[in-house]
Amino acid sequence: MTSRPPPFARAPWSSAAFGAGIALAACVGPTVAPDAAVPRDAPALRDAGQDAGPRCSPATGLPPALACNGAEALCDRTYDAVSYPTTHNAMSNEEDRWRPPNQGPNLWHQLEDGVRGFMLDTYAAEDGTPLLCHGVCGVPFGQRPLADALADLREFMDCHPTEVITLILESHLPEAPTARAFEDTGLLPYLHAQPPGAPWPTLRAMIEGGRRLVVFTESADVTLPWHHHAYAYAWDNDYAATDASDFDCAVNRGASANALFVLNHFLTAPVAMRSLAASVNFDPVLSAHVERCRTETGRRPNFVTVDFYDTSDLFSVVRRLNGL
C-alpha cells in the first residue's frame, strides 16, 4: 500500500523500508513458514492457471429458503450488523505470483473460500487503463487490469445470488475510469447505493433486490451514489502494526459515530510475510483483538481484515462474531 493519499487500510509507509522489502521479496519470492502455511479454515492453495473456462453456472433465481452469506440467521440482520471476512491487499497473492504477496489464493479462490470483503489498490497504466497494483506496478511485483478482476467478481455473483460482497478501494484513479470499469464488466445492476445517514438494509433486502455489491473508496472526490466515501460510513483502527503489541482499537480514520468498523489486524515489517501473519492470525491472538475492540468500543468489528487469510482462524472468528 502507498502513502498517497492515506488509504483505508495500508501498511506503514517508509520509502527506504518498503524499497528494501520489495527488493528482498523480488529476490527470494514469497515467504512461507513450513508449519504455519497449513490453513485451518480455508482450502489449501491451488495450482495457478487451473481456472480456464467457465468456473460456475449462472443462477436462474433465488433458492426458496435463503442462506444469506451462507447462513439463514444473517438474512434479517442489517448490513452493518454483520461481520465479514476481509482480505488486506486482496489482489496481491502468491497464486498469481505477486511479490511481495499479502495473500495466498487469488481473488477467485478467495471468493470461493468465503472472503466477502476485499481491500484493493487501483492505479492507472501509462495508457490510462485502470490496474490493480500494490504501490509499484509491473514485473516482478504484479499488476492486473481492474476490469479482469471485476469480471471475476461479476461471474461469481452471477453464480451465487445470495452473497453480499464489499470492496474497499485505495484508489489512485479518478472516479470516471473506475466507474467505466464497473459498467464495462456489467456490475452496475449489482451496485448498492447507500444514502448518507440512512439505515442500512438487511442482507435479505439487498439480495432480493439484487443490489448486493457495496463499494467504498478512500477518496472523498465521489459523485456517484454507489461510490461511497469510506470515511463517511466507516472508521478504522491503526493499520501500522509491526508487532502484535501494536494492535489497538482506537479510532484512526473516520468517526466512531459511523455505522461500520474496519478492524485492521495485520503486521508489516517491512512488508507482509506469511510468517508474520501466522504469528497473529490464530486464536487466541485474533479473537483477543476482536473481543478487546468490541468491549472497548461497544461496536462490532464489521470487516475483520488480515493478511494470508489461508493461514488463519479468520472464518471461525467471524462466525462467532455473527453468533453462528
Secondary structure, 3 states (H helix, E strand, C coil): CCCCCCCCCCCCCCHHHHHHHHHHHHHHCCCCCCCCCCCCCCCCCCCCCCCCCCCCCCCCCCCCCCCECCEHHHCCCEHHHCCEEEECCCCCECCCCCCCCCECCCHHHHHHHCCCEEEEEEEECCCCCEEEECCCCCCCCCEEEHHHHHHHHHHHHHHCCCCCEEEEEEECCCHHHHHHHHHHCCCHHHECCCCCCCCCCEHHHHHHHCCCEEEEECCCCCCCCCEEEHHHCEEECCCCCCCHHHCCCCCCECCCCCCEEEEECCCCCCCCCHHHHHHHCCCCHHHHHHHHHHHHHCCCCCEEEECCCCCCCHHHHHHHHCCC
